[in-house]
Amino acid sequence: MKKKEAENKVIFVFNHNGKIEKTTLYDHAIESRDETTSPVGVMGRLHIRHEDISCRYNLRNRVNNDKGFFEVWTWGVNGNNPKFIEEFEKEEDAEEFIWEKIYSYDFAQDDQRDTSWFETIEEAQEIKWERSAIKPGIYSVNVNDLIDLGWNIENDDVANAMGITIEEANEYVEKTYHAEITINKDTTTLWRLVNTAKKLNGIDEGGDNEITGDDDQTLKDLESLTDMGKIWNVRIL
């Protein structure tokens, strides 16, 4: 694939945090570029030279020609053994040469990160579900288990309505309610509090669904709770 084509190709990927992210194929692939330390700092091992350049160590990054050609060089294995590779009359041809090396070698063989990419967000979401132990559905969770994972469940309204302290309201909610977390097929997440005793008797009494605020963290929390055996009454959508 040509460099310009890759720059214009919009794709969807999993970033370093596992979130689906929109980017271009060029930006995704260039992260795999082989870099090294050199006399002029950290840079791509393959690089372009157009003219002699002085660096901070008073060395010269020389070029072989005096015709204004653009030369592709490598810094070598340890960054201190520069070697001339090929020259081009146009800079874009030199850039294309380096890009093809990065795309066909560095990117294709990169096993240090997830280099998969998708044409549509729907394809990315489908793969995300295949990889996850959690599937789209509604999951029942004890309130105190969510609190242990760092969820900030505020019960000010309960305290005000019942005329009790926040501490008493927290204790009341933990004893009376459980949380229902909804995972939608588009990976968005919702949650609400539900009266546990009434739910067991077929009465759905609880609050309205609200967004969790962090879909990916919610999925991770549900995976952790599943591993600990703390998920119950699962309804797959």
N, C-alpha and C positions, 0 to 999 in steps of 0.2 A: 504494500500500500504506500502511495506517495505521501510525502510530508504534508502537502497542502490538503489532500483529501482527509488525512487523519486530523488535521487542525479543524476541519469543518464538520467532522462526524461526531454528532452528539450521542453519547451513550450513558448508561447507568451502571454504577459500580458499587461495591461494598467498600467503604472507607476503612481506616485503621480501627475505628470503633465499631465496625460491623453495620453501620447505618448505610442506607441506600443514598447515593449521591449522584447528582447530574454533573457530567463533565464532558470533555472531548477525548477521543481516542489518543490524540497526541499527548495531552496532559497526563493521561493515565499511564501511557507507555513510557514517557520520559522520566517518570519516577524510578524506573529500573535502570537508568543510565549508569554505566560503570564510571565511578568517580575515584579520584586519587588526590593525594597531596602533591603539590608541585612547587617549584621555586616561586610561582606567582599565586599560590594559594590553592584551595580545594577547587577542583574543576573536573569536567569530563575527561576521561583518559584520552579519548579521541577529541581533537580540537583543531581549530582552523588558525593558520598563521598567514598574515598578509604582508607584513613587513617586520623588520627587526624591532624588538621591543626590549627596553631595559627593565629589569625587575629590581626588587629591593635588595637582592644579594649582589647587585651590580654584574649580573650575568646577562647574556644576550639570548633571547629566544629567536634565533636566526631563521631566515628563510633561505631556500636554495636558489631562488631566481631573482632577477632584477627587472622582471617584465610586469610586475603587478599582479601575478597569478595568486590564487587562493590555494594554499597548501594544507592538506590534512596530515596531521602528525599524531603520534601516540606518545604518551609520557613513559611508556614502558611499565614493567611489572611493579616496580617500587616508586614510580613517579619521578625517578631521577635518571632515566635512560631514554631520552627523547629519540624518536626515530621517524624519519620522513616516510610517508606512505604514498600519497598521490597528489597531483596538482590539477587545478581547474581554472579556467578563464573567468567563470562566473561564481560569485559567492553562493548563490542559491544551489548550484550544482554540488559544491562542496558540502553544504548543509544537507542536501538530499543524500549524499554518500554516507554521511555520519548517521542520519536518521534511519536509513535502511539497515545499517549495522545494529543500531540500538533496537529497532523493532524486530528484526529477524533473529537476533542473538540474545542481547541483554534482557529484553522483555519476554521473549519466548521461553527463556530458561530461568527466569526469576522464581525461586522457590522460597523467598523470604517474606512474601506477602501474597494476598489474594489478588491475582491479576485477571480474574474472570470479569467479563463485561457483557452487557445486554443491550439489545436494540431498543427495548421499551421498559418502562418501569414495571409493567405487569409481569414481564418475564423475570425481572429481578425479584419481585415480591414472591413469585411462585417458587423460585429456588430458595429464597429465605425460609419459606415455610417447610420445604423439603429438608432443610438442614436443622430446623428447630424442633425441639421436643414438644414445644407448645404449638397447638393448632388453633385456627379460628374457633372461638367458642366462648362460653360463659363459665367462669370459674368461681367457686365459693372459697373464701379465705377468712380465717379468724382475724379480727381487727388487730389484736395484739401481735400477731405474726408480722403484719405489715409495719406496725410501729417498730418492731425489732429490726426491720430492714431499713428504717430511716424515713418511713412515710410520716408526713406531718398531718395528722388528722385532727382538725380543730373542732371542738364541741361547744363553742361559745353560745350558739343558738339554743342548744339543749339546756345549757346552764341557765340562760336567761328565761327560757320558757318554763322551766321547772322551778326556778327560784333557788337553785343550788349552786355550789361552788364549781369551778372548773374541774377540780380533782374529783368531786362527786360525779360530775357529768361524764368525765372520762371513764370512771369505773362503771357507771350505768351503761354507757354505750358498749363497752367491751363485753359486758354480761348479756346485753339484750340484743345486740346486732352482730351481723357478720358482713363482710364486704363481698359484693359480686363484681368481678372484673370481666369486662367484655373485650375480647380481642377480635376485631373485624378483619375481613379478608385483605383489606388494603393496609394492614398492620397498624391502623389507628387503635387506640385503647381508651376505654371508658371505665368508670367505676361508680358504685353507689353503695349506701348502707341499706341493709334489709333486716327486718325483724325476724330473728331466727326461729322463735317458737311458732309464730304465725305462719311462716313459710313452710314449716314442717306440717302444718295443718291445712295447707293449700291456700293460704291467704297471703297475697303478695303485698306486703306493706313496707314501704321504704322510700328513700329519696329518689330524686331524678338522677339519671346518668349524667356524669360530668367528665370532661376530658381529664386524663391523668397528668398531662403536662410533659410527660417524657415517655414516648411509646417504647423506645428501645430499652430503657431501664426497666419498664414494667414487664417486658418480655423476659429480661434477665432475672427479675425478681420471681416471676412465676416459675421459671426453670429451676431456680434455687429451692423454692417451696415444694416443687414436684419432687426433686431429689430427696428432700427431707420428709416426704410423705405428708405434707401439710395442706394439700389441695383436696377438696371434696366436692361432690355434686357437680361434676363437669358435664356441660352440655355442648357438644361440638356443633358448630353452625354449618 
